[in-house]
Amino acid sequence: MQLSKPLAMNKQCPVCGQKFEPEPGFYFGAMFISYIFLAFFSLGLTGLLVFYFHQSVDLAFLVLLLTLAVMFIWNLRFSRSIWIHLVVKFDPKTVGQTHKH
């Protein structure tokens, strides 16, 4: 991954030839995966800081915002990975075969 192009992805898998964007707008669903993951992560981190470590709510939100800023690109790519794994079925017979789509 190049830091200057954080959203750049390969066009297809070099092993099986699976297109990584089968149709325009394919990763729209990844937004929902990201939202769910970040909501639980945010609740967990903030709750841990406030209730377990007895930090102020202001400090907990500051730490949360800094953490989310650092995790932004990772979360985006992670959500895309989860989405394509949920939607595209893996066919082990195609591993090692490169086919044209």
C-alpha positions in Angstrom: 0.0 0.0 0.0 1.3 3.4 -1.0 0.6 6.2 1.5 0.0 8.6 -1.3 -2.8 6.3 -2.7 -4.5 4.8 0.4 -7.6 3.7 -1.6 -5.7 2.1 -4.5 -6.4 -1.6 -4.9 -5.3 -4.3 -7.3 -7.8 -4.8 -10.1 -7.9 -8.5 -9.6 -6.3 -11.3 -7.5 -2.9 -12.4 -8.9 -3.6 -16.0 -7.9 -7.2 -16.8 -8.9 -8.1 -13.8 -11.1 -11.1 -12.6 -9.0 -12.0 -9.0 -9.8 -11.8 -6.9 -6.6 -14.5 -4.5 -7.8 -17.0 -6.7 -9.6 -19.4 -3.8 -10.2 -19.5 0.0 -9.6 -20.5 0.8 -6.1 -19.6 -2.7 -4.9 -18.0 -1.5 -1.7 -21.0 0.5 -0.6 -21.9 -2.3 1.9 -18.4 -2.0 3.4 -19.5 1.3 4.8 -22.0 -0.5 7.0 -19.4 -3.0 8.2 -17.1 -0.1 9.0 -19.9 1.7 10.9 -20.7 -1.4 13.0 -17.1 -2.1 13.8 -16.3 1.5 14.7 -19.4 1.9 16.9 -18.5 -1.1 19.0 -14.8 -0.2 19.1 -15.7 3.4 20.2 -18.1 2.3 22.9 -15.5 -0.2 24.2 -12.5 2.2 24.2 -14.5 5.1 25.7 -16.1 2.8 28.3 -12.8 1.3 29.2 -11.1 4.7 29.6 -14.0 6.2 31.6 -15.1 3.3 33.8 -12.0 1.2 34.3 -9.2 3.8 34.1 -11.4 6.6 35.6 -10.5 9.2 32.9 -12.6 12.2 32.1 -15.1 11.9 29.3 -13.3 14.8 27.5 -9.9 12.9 27.6 -11.6 9.6 26.6 -13.1 11.3 23.5 -9.8 13.0 22.6 -8.0 9.6 22.8 -10.9 8.0 20.8 -10.7 10.7 18.1 -6.9 10.4 17.8 -7.1 6.6 17.7 -9.8 6.7 15.0 -7.8 9.1 12.9 -4.8 6.8 13.0 -7.0 3.8 12.2 -8.9 5.4 9.4 -7.2 3.8 6.4 -6.8 0.4 8.1 -10.5 0.4 9.0 -11.5 1.3 5.4 -9.4 -1.5 3.9 -10.4 -4.0 6.6 -14.1 -3.2 6.0 -13.6 -3.8 2.2 -11.9 -7.1 2.9 -14.7 -8.3 5.2 -17.3 -7.2 2.6 -15.7 -9.0 -0.3 -15.3 -12.1 1.9 -19.0 -12.0 2.8 -20.3 -11.4 -0.8 -17.9 -13.3 -3.1 -17.7 -17.0 -2.6 -14.3 -18.6 -2.6 -13.8 -21.5 -5.0 -10.7 -23.6 -4.1 -10.7 -25.2 -7.6 -9.6 -21.8 -9.1 -6.5 -21.3 -6.9 -3.5 -21.3 -9.1 -5.5 -20.7 -12.2 -5.5 -17.3 -13.8 -8.6 -16.7 -15.9 -9.8 -13.7 -17.9 -13.1 -12.2 -16.9 
